[in-house]
Each structure stands twice: as C-alpha cells, then as structure tokens.
C-alpha cells in the first residue's frame, strides 16, 4: 500500500499524483493543510523534516522530495515507463527536473504567495501567520515568504521570480518545437514535472502568457486532455480555492503584464 501525504494545490504534490495516475497506482491519501500550517505539525515533521509536501510512504519506508519520489516510482513500478529508453533521453529529462527543483520551484513560491493565497493569509491572526512563517526551517525562505505576503507583486523578489517563469515558458516552447512531449513520444517525468508550474500560471490568471506561445498552449491543452490529468489534478482542486487564485490574479494582472514582454 502506498500512502501519500500531499496537498491539492501543491505543485510538487501534483507532479507526484500525475506519475501515480499515469502508472495506475492507487494510494491512501493524507491531505496536509498548508495554509493552516499542517506541514509544521510535529508528527508530520517526523516524516518530512523539511516541512514540505509531498511525502510517500510504502511498507514503512519514507520517501521525500517530489522529483526523487517520481524517480523512485519509475524504478519501483517500471511497467508503465515515464523515461525514454536511451541514456541521452533520460539525461535530457533529468536536466528538466533538476532545473525545476533548483530554479523554477523557488520562483513559483514567490509568485504564488504574492498573489494566490495572500489575502487569505493576511486575514489570519498575525500570531498564527507569524508562527507558520517562523516554522519554515530555511531562514532565507522565511524572509522571502514574509516579504511577498506583506508586499504582494510589489515585493522586491517578485519581478525576478516572474522572469524565471517566463524563461520556463520560453524554454518549454523551444523544446516543444522538436517534439510533442518533453521526454520523446509520450508523456514523461519531465512533462509531469513542468505541468504543475504552467498550471500555476494559468490558475493565477496569467493565461495570456501561455496563449502567446502556441506550442506551449497546445501542449498544455493536450496534457489537460489526458485522463490522468483529471484524476491527478482537476478532481483535487477545491472550486473556491481555484476561484480565489484566479480572482486575485486578475486583480493584479495589469501590474504583472507591465513586468513582462509578452503579455498577449
């Protein structure tokens, strides 16, 4: 039995659920309330000392870090492969996942918390919000979280983070000019890794940035058309949360558009 500690809207949770769904693997769900600070609960921290989701448990063995969880799933359940057959193709996929972890994910956190849940967080009692922020283990991440929640899209970190996500879209467009999927002929670990970040831009009403890149828009539509997308992503997102993210994104879209070259 697989157990997954995850969050509906978490990009890293989505990428693991996409792989689980693609491999037809069932799991026992344990949802973690990130806005409420569930990732800092002492019992959860025993599983994941980084205070993040997701965490996968199988037969008592604990696996953390979403990209490594997906590599584990590929190794443990190879019947539905999500890596190319050739070594060069596998290297290319792993370059994507490495870049996502190192550059794109931190940038997405900045953009997300500057817009999506910001108003909801500001409505929390200050002592609750501060306690959850102070529980973030990395002091740099704590400082950034505090800054973007306080200042929104005017935070000094925002423009650079947005530029990184624009770079993601440009790199994605260039890669898709060579093939339908990032890992070759079929949906791969690279596609599962990238999709949640593109979805986050769409969820925050930055859809014109996708539409300005036809290859990206086509890939996004095809990925959303996969049966696994519904079971791994769409069915999990609470409609009120989706509505909140989109409304907050639409409210600041003019400010966001002023920071990018291609806004549609």
N, C-alpha and C positions, 0 to 999 in steps of 0.2 A: 504494500500500500504506500502510495506517495501522499505526503502531506505538504501543502503549500501555504505558507504564511505570506500574505500579499495584500495589496490594496487595489481597488477597482481602477482608479485613475493613474496609478503609479506607472511611469514609463517602463521602469525595469520589471515590474510585475507583468505588464502587458507583453513584454518580449518573451518572458518565460512561458506565460499562458499560451502565446502563439505557437511556441515549439511543442508544448504539451498537446495542444489541439491538433497540430499538424501530424504528430506521431500517434494520435488516437489514444492518449494516455489519460486515464481518469485520476483524479486526486481529491483528497479530503481538504476542503477549503477552511482556512482560518484567516478571516479578514482583519486587518490592522487599521485602526482609525488614526491616520497620520495627522490630521488637523487637530485631533483631540490629544495627541501625544502618546498613542498606544505603542509606538516604536521605542519609547523610553521605559516601558514597563519592565521592572526587574526580571520577571520571568521570561519575557521576550529577549531581553538583552543577554540572557544566558545562552540563547540560541544564536543570536547575531549581535556580537559586541560592538558592531558599527552603528547600531541604532537605525538600520535601514531595512527596507524590504526589496526583494523577496528573500525568503529562506525556504529551502526544500529539505524535507526530512524523509528518508527512506530506510526502513528497518533500523531505526535508531541512529543512523548516520546523518549528520547535518551538513548541508551544502549552502554556501553563501556566495554572493557576487553573481549577478544575473548572467553575465557573459560566460562565466565559468560553469554556472549551473547548466546553461544550454550546451556547453561542450560536454559536460558530464552526461546529459540526456542523450546526446549524439553517440557517445561511446557506449552507454548502457543499453540503449534501445535503437540499434542501427537499422532495424527493419525498414523504417521509412527514412532514408538518408536526407540530410539537410546540408551536407557539404559536398563539393564536387569530388569526382573520382581522382583527379590528378592533383599532384602535390602543389603545383603552381596555383591552381584554382583555389585550393584550401588556404594557401598563403594569402591570396587576394581577399578572401572572405575574412580572415583573421586580421588583416590590416584595417578593414572596416570596423570590426568590433573593438579593436584596440583604440582607434581614433575616437569612436563614440564614447568609450569609457573615459578617456583622458581629456577630451576637449568638448565634445557635444553635450554630454550629460551635465557637467557643471554649468554650462551656459544655459541649458534648458531650465535648470533650477532657478537661475536668476530671472529669466523671462517669465517663468510660471508664477513665482511668488510676487513678482512686481505687478502682476495683473490678475490672474485667475482667482485665488482664494484671498487676496489681500484684504478686501473689505471685510470678509468674514473674520479674518484673524484680528483686524483692528477692533472688531466688535467684542472680542473676547475680553474678559477682565485682564487688566495689564499683568497681574501677578501670574495668571495662567499662561499668557503668551510668553512672558519672560522666562518662566520655568521651563517651558518646552524649548525655547531658543537656547537657554543655558545648558540644556541637556545634550545638545549636539556636541559630540566629542571633539571635533576639529575646531579650534578657535578661529581659523580663517573662515570656515563655513558659517560659524556663528555670526561673525561680523557681517558677512555678506547678507545673510538672512535678515538680520536686524535692519540693515541699510535698505534693502529692497522693499521690505514690508513698510518701513517708515516713509520712503520717498517714491515708491512706485516706479514708473517709467522715467522719472527724473533722477533716479539713483545713479551715481557715477559709474556703477558696474553695468548698467543696462545696455548702453549703446554697443559696447564691446561684445557682450553676450549675444545681442541680436545679430551683430555682424558674423559671429561664428555660425549661427543658424542659417544665415543667408549663404554662407560658404558651404554648409551642408547641402542646401538645395542646389547650388551650382555644381558641386561635385557629383551629386546624385544625377543631375541632368546629363553631365558628361559621361558618366558610367552607363546610363541607360541608352545613350546613343549607340552603344556597342552591343546591346542585348536587352531582352525583355526583363530579365531579373538580374540581381547583383551577383548571384552565385552561378550563373550559367543559364540553363534551360528551365530550371524550376525554382520555386520559392525556397530560399536558403536561410541559414543562420544570419547572413548579412541583411537580407530583406526583413527578417523578424526583428533584427536589432534596430534598423533605421526606421521602420514603420511607426513605432510609437512617438518618435520625435517629430516626424512630419505630421502625424495626427495631432500632436500638441499644438503646433502652429495653426492648424485648421480649427481646433477647438477654441483657440483664443482669437478667432475671427481674422486670422491672417491669411485666409484662403486666397486673396489676390496674389500673394507671393507664389503660391503653387500654380495658379492659373497662368501666370506669366511665363511658366516653364512647361510647355506642353508635354514633354517626356515625363516629367515628374507627375503632372496631373493625370496622365494616362496610367502610369504605374500605380499611383495612389488609388485610382478607381478600380483597377484590376485587383489590387490587394484587398480592398474593401469588399470586392465581389466574391472572394473565396469563402466557402462555408466556414472555415476555421476562424475567419475574422469575427463573424457573429458570435461564435461560442467563446472565443478568447478575449474579445474586446467589447463589442457592442452590447452584448447581453449583460455585461457587468456594470456599465456606466449608469449611475442613477440620473434620470432625466433632470431633476432640479440642479444637480452639480453641473451637468452639461450646459444647462441654460444660464447658470451663474457665470461660468467661464466665458461663454460667448458674449453675454451682455457686457461683462467687464472688458472684454477685448474690443468690442465695438465702440465702447465709450472712449477708449484711448487710441483708436485706430489712426486718427489724424496725426497724433504725436508720433506714433510708430512709423507711419508712412513717411514722415519727414526725415527719418533716420536711414532710409534705405533708397537705393537707386531704382529698383524695380518693384513698383507697388501696384502695377496693373492699372 
